[in-house]
Amino acid sequence: MVDASIGDFLECKGNSVTLKDSAKIPPEKRAMLAEVSKGERGGFRIKLHDKLGAIEKLMRHLGMYEKARQAPVKPADVTRATLLAVRRDA
């Protein structure tokens, strides 16, 4: 999803733009298509899945989203926590 590009589905030659043959598009790229329909003036309408939504869902799944929203830990806080842990264990 992240590297989806409209160029994966179109061929540009001079001033003309045509759809690529579906056999030339790898299955993993075809999965990025949300919709392909005929346009009002004879062209095509191509809609890809939401990249930002996919990235956000992946970050949430990997636990990266919550970590990014947490306040950064200062080095002094880490040192203090380590010293307290050593004292407890001693």
C-alpha positions, 0 to 999 in steps of 0.5 A, a space after each residue: 500500500 505504501 508504495 502504491 502509485 498511479 503509474 503502476 496502472 497507467 501507460 503514458 505515450 506522448 499525449 495519450 494515457 491508457 490502462 496497462 494490461 492487467 497481465 502486466 500488473 503484479 497481483 500485489 499491485 492489483 490488490 491496491 486497487 479500490 475501484 476501477 470504473 469508466 469515466 463520464 467522458 470515456 476515460 477511466 477512474 482509478 481509486 487506490 486504497 487509503 495509504 495514510 489509513 493503511 500506515 496508521 493501522 500498521 503502526 497501531 498493529 506494531 505498537 508504534 503509534 502509541 509509542 510515538 504519542 508518549 512523552 519522551 523519556 529524559 536520560 536522567 529519568 532512565 538513570 534514576 530508575 536504574 539506580 532505584 532498581 539496583 538499590 531494591 535488588 541489593 
